[in-house]
Amino acid sequence: MKSRLKDRLRSCRWKPWLGFCWGWCVLISTAWGVESQVYLAPVDAEQPILMKANQAQHWEEGAYQVWCLQGNCSLDQADRKATCNQAVIWYEKGKQPNLESRLIVYLEGDVKIDSGGQVLTDETWFGRYYTTQPLRPSFKQLNENSAAGSSLYSRALARFLPPQQMASGPDQQAIQQTLYQPVTVPPPGAALPPGVIRVRAFPRGDLPYQIESRPTGRGTEQATIITQGVNLLIDGVQVDEFGDLGTLDLLADRMVIWTQGGLDLSGQTGRNPNQSFEVYLEGNIVFRQGPRVVYAKRMYYDITNRSGIILDAELLSPATDVNGLVRIKADVIQQVSQNRFLAKRAWFTTSLLSRPKYRWQAGEIELVDQQQNVFDPVTGLPVVDPESGQPVVESNRRITMRNNFLFLSEVPIFYWPVISARLEDPGLILEKIAIRNDDLFGTQVLTTFNMYELLGVQEPPAGSRWLLNLDYLSDRGPAVGTELTMPTTQLFGMPAPGGLFLDAWAIRDTGFDNLGLGRQMIAPEEEYRYRIFEQSRQYLNNEYRFTTEVGLQSDRNFLEQYFEPEFDNNKDQETGLELWKATENRAWSLSANVQVNDFYTQTQWLPRFDYFWLGESLFNDTFTAHSRLSVGYADLSPATFPQDPVQAAAETALPWEADAEGGRYILRSELDYPLQAGPVKMVPYVLGEAAHWDEDLTGGSLDRLYYQAGVRASLPIWATFPEIQSDLFNVDGVAHKISLETDAYFAEANEDLNNLPLYDNLDDDATERFRRRFAVSTFGGMTPIQFDERFYGVRSGLASSVSSSALEIAEDLTAVRMGLHQRWQTKRGYPGQKRIIDWIVFDIDGVFFPEADRDNFGESFGLLTYDFRWHVGDRLTLFSDGAFDFFDTGQEVVSVGMNLDRIGDGNLLLEFSSLGGPFNREILTGAYSYRMTEKWASSYSLQIDFGNDGLVTHTVGLVRIGESFIVSLGYNFNNSKDTSGVTLLVEPRFSKRSNLSSLVPPKSNPLRSTSTIE
């Protein structure tokens, strides 16, 4: 190809006399061959352009957006106002932000243009507008279809492209008639027939281009030489690597095209793609293909043989999961074969600055396309096209970069020899660097690497992600971890779609733990500390579900210290497996789990079987039955006490924690009799249970019989008020819906709940740990029964459900549960698109205890709760909720606040909470995040205890959103831990992990938080 390219370049040496002649041609054509135009006073390009008409047709034409306007047309910019009956407008958007966009305008019919007092009237006018602002079109009727074949468009095109520019020379026409059979093609804007290429040429600027055709001496080959700036549009090019390229839009100062036979630049006839078609461009080259733009100095491409070379090339292109545009620049880009591309001395960035602040630089970039069959992820068999019957093939485009440097400004900060990734899912070796400093961990340098890139894995599993974390904490030590997320397709050789997640992290800890007030400066129980957390789930035949989980930790305080949000908010991390199956209204599960962390109280099930049969109709829907069977061998293993004697003295075992093991067999059933008494729906019911425990808290076996009988009732009430209208509160009619609900029952059990171990835990590990300290610090070692979680579960009606999560919870009880649930609904939305929303929600629930001394510590009423939400607008919500018990030191919890959320701009939260009972607190919580400008955002949050603690937490964040980097500076203070810290994060804008919506610093102080920008 090199020798052929040299021949092409040698034939393009521009001779001085030719340039002289072309210059005279330009002058003559300007003076005589172009219609005279009236040039109006220029308008400030900073002003926007308003385009209006009764009707408009819109389509794309190469680099242009085209509008064909009819009726009351107007075009306004600053003090220039143009009106006419009909018009055609070509709009070329600026190549970069803040660069001028161009409008080529043809006006027709009663044209009147008033430009700052200079008035022009005529039947037609042709000219240009320029603006740096977005175009503002406004039409009564808009059709997204082409009008390129209309007579109006033909007249406008004749002014845009004079006939002499579209005509071919006589030699070219003669050759075309004898050697090339033309193919008639549809007008511009219409779809091309398969296997046809259309070529059209337009002037690049205001002056017409110059054209000359000559034979090359290679058989029937013709060379078409174009100067004075040309815009070439090529449609119908098919490339195996990328399919149909759409419209290729090429602009250059000079261009040479080699073809077999003639070349029609008007677009009226088409070409056979198998005939030779080569093009050479030089001088301010712009090459557009879809959303991608290439700028270059010189370019040669053989469209037929799919090979070529670009010198001094720069590419701007959008990319999946990347913020902004990817900018690639290379000295040489070469297509060396149909499936292989090379770029020499290349770099890429997302910065549009001439001297980018960061860039990835490579000595060589190679792109290879491989065709491969598509396989079904469930069956594992090749996918077949139902129409052709052939296997479906997809392109696997892989990019390989060699000798890679990461530059900040002009300083290299990172090197890696080879990076290889799929073009559809490109990855970087170094994905994140974060630097922090606080009193808890010291100075922290946290890095995240892509393991697939490090190991050079060519074909990682689709959709998977494998990361390596290398960290250093100055006050604690070095650390290493890994995270793996992977979709799965098989289980034991059977099709089973699902997923796997693995997170492991370890540290050699030389510091002290700080877990909050009263638990500061705790020596770790292990020097080498770690966690391994795994979860996987597969679905088999749409009925079975197989789940595994591993939750291994080195010591009791590790998770709370290093992964505090997980410890406080997520479910307990256990080690076990479960097979679950559901069919209609029946389901069963077989599970087993073991205790691997002896510092948590956990029940080992070796194994456990549960069967559910819910909502079964009996006797032609007269009765409804629910049933559950639970059988298993349980081993309750209480948590060990801390090794630190001070911490051990601050904890006590909970009343139900004891070494107990043995079989547990429970059958619980319910029979309902639904009735309709006028508007009231009533459901009398009976519930019974027979259960056996091999070992209770005394060491002996225990049999329990439990029954419950009662009636549930509900009464719906509603009324509509269409006359209620308010623009201020965005209300369009109101529907008030009320539901009165009650459940009155009595229950008895022949065994005391205090005799049973709690195999089904009610609280998670974090809450149980708090309860052990709470019993000592607040009550001197023994929690009163009023605050025992088991009896709170009894009063809450946990035993009233067949599918209860805690089967030990059942006791004598008589209760009447009452609820008033209200919704005020209205309509909101655009005209014709109204939707019904809950404008105001107000729910009240409470329980009446007829035997108050036995069931509710002497008070007839208890467990009173309310929940209020007023969605004043789509962005503003006022809320309040509370919970009350009326016995001595019972719970009294109230919160009231507001939440204002402006998507894209920020949010504001204010909440006041009052906690009464065994301890009393009044806490004010406030948080806001705000996008102040396009470049700056800020955030702030605090918690104030109006008691003795004062300021509890305090965080401040400032974010600068730069052209190349996101820089986040944060400060946090935690009174409980007596710690403060500063966070500085610097991240390139190209990172797919960056998230401008998360601007609020973390409320806690986790080592790895996703609450700030990372």
N, C-alpha and C positions, 0 to 999 in steps of 0.2 A: 504494500500500500504506500510505503514511503516514496518509492520511485514514481509511482503514479501521481502522488501529491506534488512532488517536485515539478513534474511536467505541467500540472495544473497551475502552480504558482508562476512558472516561467512564462506561461501563455498570458498572464495577467499583468505584465509589466506595462505600466501606463506611459505612453509616449507624449512628449510635450506638445507636439502639434495636435494630437487628439484632444488634449485638454483645452487648447486654444479654440479649436472648432466648437467643442461643446459649450464653452463659455459664450461664444457668439450665438449659438442656438438658444441658450437660456435667455439672452437679451431679446432676440427676435420673438421668441414665443411669449415672453412677458409683454412685449409691446403690442403684438398683433394677434397672437393665438389665444389669448385669454380675455374673457369679457371684462370690461372695465368695472371697477368696484369703487364705491364711496367709502372711505375710511373715516370712522367716527373718532371722536376724542376718546382716549383710553380711560378705562374705569379701574378703580382700585381693586386689585385681585384679592384683597383681604375681605371684600364684601361677598356675601352669599348670593346665589342666583335662585330666584323663585320662578318655577315653570308651571303654567296653568293651562287647562283646556277642558272642553266638554268631554271629548273622547280621546283615548290614546291607545296605540298599539306599541308593544315593547318587545324587543328581542336582542340577542347578542350577535355581534358581527365582528369576529376577531377580537381586537383589543378594544372595540367600541361597544358601549351600550347605545342602542338606537331607539328613538321614539318617533312615531309618526302621529302627529296631532291634528285634530279636526275640531273646528268650532270655537270661537272666542279664545283664540290662543294668545298668550301673553308671556313675556320673558322680561323679568325685572331684576336689575342689579344696581344698587345705589341709586344715582339719579338718571340712569338709562332705563327707559321703559319702551318696550317694543310690543306691538299688537298686530295681528293678522288673522286671516280666516283659516289657514292651515300651514303646517310646518313639518320639517324633518330635522331632527337634531341628533348628531353623533357626539357621544360623551366619552372622552378618554380620561380616566382617573389618573391622578398623579402617581408616579412610580413609588414614591415614599411619602410618609406623613409630612405635611407642611409644604410639599411641593405643589406647583400649580396643576390643576386639572383643566382640560381644554374642551370646549364645546364648539363643534363645527355646525353652523346654523344656516338652514335654508328656510326663508319665510316667503309666503305666497298668498296673494289676495288681499287688497286693501292694506298694504303694509304701511305702518306708521311707526317711526322710531324717534323718540324724544330723548336726546342725550345732552343733558345740562343746558337746555335752551336751543341746541342745534336740532332742528326737526327735519326728518327725511320721510317723504311719502313716495311710494312706488308700488308696482304690482308684484315685484319679487326683490329679494335682497339675500345676499350670501356673504357670510362673515364668520368671525370667531369671537368667543368669549373666553375669559380665563378667570379662575377662582381657586383659592386655597381652602375654601370651605366646602362641606358636603352639599351636594345638589339637593334642592327642596322641591320635588314634584308634587302637584296637587291636581287630581283629575276626578271628574264626576263618574267616569266609567273607564276602566283600564282592562285591556285584553292582553294576555301574555302570548301573543302569536305574531308571526312575521307579516309585514306588509311590503316586503322587498319586491314583490311582483307588481305592485300598484303603479299606476301612471304617475302619481305624485312622487313616489320614491325614484322612478326613472328620471323625472325632470330634475330632482334634487341631486341625483347621482351624476347627471350630466354636468352640473355646476361644480360638484366635488371632484369629478374625474373627467376632464375634457376628453373628447373622442380621440385626439391624436395620441394621448397617453395609453389608450387601450388597444390601438391598432398594431398589428404586426407588420414587419417589413415585407416587401414583395418576395425576397428570396425565401423567407421563412414560410410564407403562404404557399409558395410553389412546392416546397419540400413537404409541407404538411399534406397537400392534396395527393402526392404520389406515394409517400412512405408512411403516413400516419392517418389512420382512420379515426376521426374525432368521435367522441361520445357525448351526446347531448346530456347535459346535467340539469337538475332542478335549479331554480333561482336561489341566490344567497339566502340563507336562513332555513332552507328546506333540507331534509335528510338526503344524503348521497346514496346511490345504489352501491351494493357491496362491490369491492374491487375496483373502485374508481377514485382517482386523485384529482382534486380541483385546485388550480393555482390562480390567485388574483394578486394584482399589484396596485399600490396606491402611492402617491407622493408622501414622503416622510414629513415634510413641512409645508410651507406656503408655496414654494416653488415646485414646478413639475419636474419629475425625474426625466433623465435622458436615457435612451435605450438604443442598442445596436446589436444586430445578430450577424454572425459570420460562421462559415464552416470551419471546422478544426483540422480537416484533412484525415480524420479517422472515420472513414466510411460516410455514413449519413449523420454523424454527430454535429450538432450545432452548439455554439457558445453564444449565450445572450449576456451582454455586458450592460449593466445599469449603473448610472452615476447620478449625482445631485441628490442623493438621499431617497431611499425606497422603503416601503412597508409591504412585505410579501406575506400573504395569507395562504397556507396550504392546508387543505382538508382531505380526510380519508386515508391518512398514513397509518398503517398497521405495523406495530412492532411486537414481536412475540413476547418480549420481557414485560411489556406494559399494556398490551392490547391496543385499542384504538386511541391514538394520542389526541383526538379531538382536533381543534384548530391550532396549527402552529403559526405563531405570529412573529415574524422576523423583521427587524428594523436595522438598517445599516447605511453608512454613507455611500458605500460602493459594493456591488454584488456581481458575481459571475455565476451563470447557471448553465450546466452542460446537459443536454438531452439528446436522445435519439429521435429525430424528427423535430417538427416545430414545437413551439411553446406558446400557448394561448394564455395571456396574462389578464384577460377580461373575465375569466371564470365561466364563459359560455359553453366551453367544451371541456371534457375531462381527459385524463391520461390513464393508461394501463400501468399499474404499479410495478409490473415486471420489466418495463422499459427503463433504461438507465436514466437516473435523475441525480445529479450532483450539484452542490451549491457551495460557493466560496464567498465569505463576507469579510469585510474589514471596515474599520472606522466606526467607533461608538455603537457597537453591536448591542441590540436588545433582543432577546429571544424569549418569548412568552409561550408557556404551554400550561393551560389551566391556571391554577393559583401560583405556579412557579415562574420565576423570572431569572434569566441568565444575562449577565452583562459581560462583554468580552471585547478584546481588541481585534482578534482575528479568529476565524472559524471556518473549518471545512467539514462537510458531511456528505457521504454517499448514501442517499436515502434508499436506493435499491439494495445495496450490499450491506447496509447497516454498519457502517464503520466511519470513523471521523476523528477529528482532533480540534480542541479549543485551546487557544492561548490566552493567558492572563484572564481567566474566567472567574466570575463571581456569581453565586447562585443564592437567591432568596426564595425560601419555600416554607409553608406551614408543615408541622410534623405532629403526629399523634402524641398526646400527653406532654407536650412541651409548651411552655408559656411564650407566646410571641412567635416570631419567625426564626427559622434556622438559616444562618448565613454561612455559606461555604465558599472559600476562595482558594484557587489553585493556580500554579504557574502553567500546568498542562493538564488537560482532561482528554483522555484518549479512549475510544472504543476500539479494542484490538480484535474482537471477534463478536459474533452475534450475541454471546452470553457473558462477555467479560469486559469490564471497564476499569481503567486505571487513572488515578489522579496523582500527580507528582507535586511535592512540596506544597501540601494543602493544609488549611486550618479551617476550623468552624467555630462559630459563636452565635449568640442571639443578639449581640450588640450591633446597632446600625451606625455606630460612630466610625469615622475613618481610621482612628487608632483605638480599637476596642480595649476595654479594661480587662478583659479575660478572653482566652481562646484556647481550644485544644488544637495542637499542631502535630501533624504527622508527616513523616518523610514520604510515605506512599499510602494511598487508600485504594483498595481493590474491591470492586463490586462484581459478584458472580451470581448469575441466576440459574437455578436448577429446577427443572420441572419434576414434580412428584405427585403421586396419587393421593387423593383425599380419603381418609379412613373414618368410618363411623365410630365415635367414641364409646358407644354402648356395645355394638356387636363386634367391633374390631375388623370388619370387612370393608373392602374398598367401596366407596360411594359411586353409584352408576347414574348417569344422566337418563331420566325416564324417557326423554324424547329420542335421543340418538342411540341409547343403549351402550355407550362407551363410558369407560371409567372417567370420573371427574379429576382433572389435573389442576394443580395450583402452582404458582411460582413461589419458590423459596429463595428470596433474594437475601444474600449474606454479604455484609460489609466487613472487611478486614483492614485494620489500621496498624501500621508498623512504625516503630520509633516514635512513640507518642509522648508529648510534653504538655503539661497544663501550665499556661502562663497567666500570671496576674500582672497586668500592665506589660512590662518587658522582662519580668523576672520569672524564670521557670521554677515551679514549686513542687512538681510531681512528674515522675517518669514511669512509663511501663512499655515493655518492648512490643507486645502484640495485643490488640483488642479486636475481638471478633464477635459479631452479633447479627441477628436477623434485622433486616432493614425495617420490617413492620413493627419490631419491638426492640429498638436499639437500647443498649445499656452502657453505663460507664463503670469503670472499675471502682473509682472513688465516688460514692454517691452522696456523702454528707460529711462535713466537719463542723463540730460545735465546740465552743470554748465557754466555760462557766467558772465562776468562783463563788463559794459560799462557805459558811462556818461548819456545814455538815460534812462535805466531802473534800473541801479545799479547792484547788484549781483542777478543773476537769477538762481533758481533751478527749472528745468522743468522736470516733470515726466509724463510718459504715462503708463496707466494700461489697461489690457484686461478686459472689463466689463463682458463678458461671464464667464471668470474664477472667477472674484470677486463674481458674483451672483450664481455660481455653475450651470449654465445652461447646461443641459445634451445634448440637441439636438438643437444647434443654427441653424438657417436657412443656408442651404448650400451656400457657397460663400460669406457669410456676414462677416462683421468686425465691432465691436463696441468697441470704445476706450474711456477712461476717462483720462482727462488731469488735474492734480493737480499741480499748479505752485505757486511760490512765487517770487516777484520782490521787492527787498528791498527799492527802491525809489518810488514804485507805490502802492504795496499792494498785497494781496493774490488773486488768480484767480482760476477758475474752468471751465472746458469745456468738451464737448463730441463730438465724430465724429462717424457717423454711415454710413456704406456702405452696401447696401443690394439689391440683385437681387429680382425682383418681378415676380409673375406668373399670377396674377389675377387682374381684375379691375371690381368692381361692380358685382362680381360673374362670370365674363366672362374670358376666357383664354386671358391673355395679358402679354407676356413676356416684361421685362423692368428692370428698376433699380431705386433705391432711394439713395440720398446722403444728409446727414444732418450734419451741423457743427455749434455748438453753443459754445460760450466762453464769460465769464463775469469776471469782476474785480472790486473790490472796490478801486478806484484810489485816492490816496492822494498826487499825484505829479503834475507836469506841463507838457504840451505837448510841443514837439520840432519838428516842421514840416519843418524846413529849414530857410534859410536866410530871415529875416524880420518877422518870425513867431515862435520865440523862447519864452519860458516861458509863454505859453498860459494856463490860468486856464481852466480846463475842464468844460463844461457846465453841466455835471452830475457827481455825485460822484460814483454811481453804473453804470458802463458802460458795454455794451454787444453787441453782434451780434448774430442773428439767421439766418442761410442761409440754405435753403432747395431747392433741385432740384429733380424732378422725371419725368420719361417718360415711358409710356407703349405703346406697339404696338398691335392693335386689328385687326385680320383678314388680316394682311399684307397690309392694306389700310389706316386704321385710326391710328393716333398718338395723344396721350393725354399727355400734359405736364403741370406740375405745378411748381411754383417757389415762394419762400418766401425770401425776403431780408430785414430784420428788424435790425436797428441799433439804439443805444441809443442817439447818437449825431453826429454832422457834422464832427468831426475830428477823431472819433474812428477808422474807417477803415484805414484811411491814416496813423495813428500813429502805430497801432498794426499789420495791415495786408497790408503794403504798396505795395508789389508786386501785390496783388489782385486789389487794388485801381488803380494802374497805368496801369496794363496790361489787366485785365479781363473785360468782358462785365459788364454793369451796373447791379447791383443786384436789381431786381424788385419783385413785389408781384402780381401774377396773374396766369391765366391758359389759355390753348389753346387746341382746338380740330382741328386737321388738317387731310385732306384726299386728296389723289392723285390718279387719274385714267388716265393712258396714258398721254396725253398732257394737262390734266386739273387738277386743284387743287383748294381747298378752305380751308379757316381757319376761325374759330369762336373763338374770344379771348376776355378776359376782364382782367383789372388790376387796382389796386388802389394805391394811394400814401400813404405810411406808414411812410416815412421819409420826413418831410417838409423842410429839409435843402438841398434837391436836387430838381431841376426843373424837374418835370415829368408830363406826360400826362396820365390822367386816362381815360381808354376806358370802357364805360359802356353800351353796349359792342361794338365790332368791327367785321365786316365781310368783308373778301377779297376773290375774285374769280379770278383765272387766267386761261386763255385759250391761249396757246402759240404754235406757229408753225403749225397752221391749214392750210391744203392745200385747195385751192379753184380752181374750174374750171380746173380739171385735172393737178394740179401742176403749173398752170399758175401764180397764185398769192399765197402769203403766208400771213396769217392774225394772229395778236396777239392782245389780248384784256385783260383788267383788270377792275374789278369793286371793289370799296372800299366804304363801308357804315359803319358809326359808330357815336356814341355820345361821344364827346371828352370834357375833362375838363382839361385845362392847368393850373397847379398850380406852380407859380414861387417859387424859393427857398427863404427862409427867410434869413435875414442878421445875422451875428454873434452877440452874446450877448456882447462880448468884444467890446467897442467903438472904440478902436484903429484898430482892425481887420475889423470892420464894415466900417470905413472910408476908408479902403484900397480897398474896393470892390464897384462895381457899377452894376446895372442891365443891361443885354444885350438888344439890341434894340427890339428883338422879344419877350421878356419875359413880359407877362401881364396876368392878370386874364381874361380868355376867355373860354367860354364853349358853346356847342351846337352841332348840327348835322353837319357832313361833308359827302358829297356825291360826288364821283368822278368816272367818266367813261373815261378811256383812251384807245385808239385803234390805231393800226398801220397796214397798208397794204403795202406789198412789191411786187415788180415785178422783179424777178431775170432774168438776161440776161447774155449771154456769147458772148462777143465781141472779137473774136479771143482768145488770151491767157488771156484776161482781164475779170474777173467776175464783173458784174455791177448789183447793186440793187437799182433802183429808189424807193423811198418810200414816203409815207405821214403819218403823225401822228397827231391825233387830241384828244382834251380833252374837256369835259364839266364838270364843278365842281360848287358846291354850299357850302358856309359856313354860318351857322346860325348867327355867330358872328365873326367879324373881330377885328382888334386892335382898331377901333374907336367905337365899340359897336354895329354897324349895321350889316346887312347881306351882303353877297358878292357873286356874280356870276362871274365865270371866264371862258372864252373861250380861248383855246390855240391851235395853230396848228404849225406844223413843216413839211417842205418839203425839200427833198435833194436826194442825190445819194451817195451810198457807192460803193467803187471799190477796188479790190485787184488784184495784178499781181505777181504770183510766178515765180522766176528765180532760176535756179540751174545749177551747173557744178561740175564734178568730176575730181580729180587729183590723180589717183592711183600711180603715180610715186613719190609722196611725201612720203618719208620714213625717219624715224629718231628714232634710239634707244635712243638717249639722251632725246627727248621729248615724247617718247612712242607713236609715230605716225605711223599708217599703212594705208596710203592713206587718202585723204581729200575730203569731199563733202561740197561745199559751197552752202548754201541755203539762198535765199533772198525773203522776202515778202514785197512788196510795198503796203501800204494801205492808203486809204483816205476816208474822210466823209465830203462832202460839203453840207451845208444846211443853210436855213434861218428860223427863228421862230418868232412868234409874240404872245403876250398875251394882252388881253384888260384890265387887272388890274395890278397894280404895286405890286411887291413882298413885298414892305415895309408895305403894308396894312394887311398882313396876320400873324397870330400867327404861330409859328413853332411847330405844333403838333408832327411831326416826327423829333425828334432831330437829328442833324448831328454829334454832338460830344458826347463823353461819359461824365460822371459826373466829372472826374478828369480834362479833358480838359476845360469844361465849367467853373470850379472853377478857373483855371488858366486865362482864358479869362477875367473874372470879375476883377481880380487883374491886369492883363496886361493892360487893358484899363486905369486904374488909374496911375499905375507906369510909363508907357511909353508914354501915350497920354494925360494925365491930366484929364481923365474921359470919353472921347468919342473916340471909336475905329474908325479910318477912314474906308471908305467903301472898300478901297483896301484890308483890312485885315478882313473884315466881312465874316464869313464862308459861309453865304448864297450866296453871289455873287461869291465866289470862286467855289461853287457848280454849279452855272449857267455857268461860263466860262469853267468848266470841262465837261459840257454836261450831267449833271445829269438828265435833263428833257428829254433827247433823248431816255430814256428807258421806256417801258411800265411797267416793274417790278421795277421801281425806289424805293429806300428805303425812299425817302423824297418827298412826293407828292406836298408839297407846293412850291418846288423849280421849277420855270418856269418864264421866262422873255424874252423880245425881244432880239434876238441874231442872228448874221450872222457870220459863222465861217467855216473855212476849216481845218479839222484835218488831219495831215499827219504823217505817221510812216514808218520807215525803220527798219525792223526786220531781223537780220542775225544770222545764225548758221554755224559754221565750225565744221563738224562732222568727227570723225575718229573711228577706231576700236581698242579695247583694250581687253586683256584677254589672257588666255592660248591657245596654238594651238588647234584648233578644238572647242574652246569655246569662240570665239571672240564675243564681243558685241559692238553695236554702241553707242557712247556717244557724248554729246555736248562738243567738245574740247574748243571752244571759242564762247561766246555769246555776241553780241553787238547790242543793240536796241536803236533807237533814235525816239522820238516823239515830235511834236510841233503843235502849232495852229496859223493860219493866220486869223486875224480879219479885214475884209474889212472896217467895220465902227469902226475904232479904238477908236475914241473919245467917242463913246457911250458904246462900249463893253469892251475896254481894257485900259482905262485910258490914251488914246493918243498914245499907242504903237501898231504897226501893228502885231508884233509877241509876243508870250508869251507862258507860260506853256511848255517851252522847257525842256525835261528830257532825260537822257541817262542812260543806265545800261550796264556795261561791266563785264564779268566774263571769266577768262582764267584758265581752269583746267589744269595746267601745268602737273600734275601727279594725281594719284588717291588720293594723300594726300595733295598736295599743290595747293591752289587757289589764284590767284591775282584778285582783284576786284576794281571797281570804279563806282560811280554813282553820279548823280547831278540833280538839278532842278533849273530853272531860270525864272524869270520875268524881263522885261526890263524897266518898269516904275520906277519912283523915289522910292527908298527904297524898291523895290521889292525883292522877295526871291532870294538868291544866295547861294545854298547849294551844296557843293562838298565833297565827301569822297573818299579816296583811301587807300587801305590796302592789307594785305595778311593774309591767314589762313593756318596753317600747322597742320595737324591732323595725329598723329601716334597712331592708335587704340591700346590700351593696354599699351602704353608708355607715352602718354601725348599729349598736343596740344599747339600751339602758335598763338596768334592773335595780329596784329599790325594794327592800323587804325588811319588816320589823317582826321579830319573833319573841314571844314571851313563853318561857317554860316554867311551870310550877309543879310541885310534887316533892319527891325526896330531895331534890336540889332545885334551885331557882336561878334562872338566867333571863336577861333581857338583852337581845342581840340585834344589832342593826347591820344588815348586809347591803353593800352597794357595789355595783360593777358597771363599767361602761367601756365600749370600744367605739372609736369614731374615725372614719376616713376623712381627715381634715382637708386634704388636697389630693391631687393625683399622685403626689410624691410622698406625702406624710400621713401617718396614722398614729393614733395614740390609744392607750388603754389604762384603766385604773380600777382597782378593786380593794375593798377593805371589809373587815368585820370588827365591830366594836361591841364589847361586853360592858353594859352600863353598871355591872357589879364591880367586883374587886379587880378583875383581869384587865379592864380597859381595852386598849387596842390588841386584838387577837392576831389578825393577819393583815398584811398591807402589801400590795404589789403595784408597780408602775411599769408601763411599757411604752417605748417610743420606737416607731418603725419608719425607716426611710425606704421608699420604693423607688429605686434608681433604674436607670436605663439598662444597666447590666447586672446589678446586685440588689438583693433585699438585705438591709442591715437592720437588725433588731437589737435594741438595748433595753434590758429590763432589770428591775430591782425588786427584791421580795424580802419580807420580814415575817417571822413566825414567833409569836410571844411564847407559845407553849414550849417550843423547842429552844427558845432564846437564840435563834439563828437569823442571819441575814445573808443575802447573796446578790451577786451581779451576774447577769447573763449577756453575752455578746455573741450573736449569731450572724454570720456572713454567708450568704447563699447566692449562687448564680441564678439568674432568672430562668435558665433553661431547665432547671431541675423539675421533674414531674412530681416531686414530693412537696414542693413549695405550695403554700396555701395562704392566700391573703385574707381569707375569711376568718382565720383563727388568730386574732390579735391579742386576746386577753391572756396574760401570764398565768401559769398554773396556780391554783389556790393552795395546793400542797407543794411539797418540794421533791417530787420523784426524780430519780436520776435521769430517766428517759421519758420525757413528756411530749405529747403531741398537741398540747394546748398552745404552745408558742410556735412561731415560724421556725421549722427545722427542715 
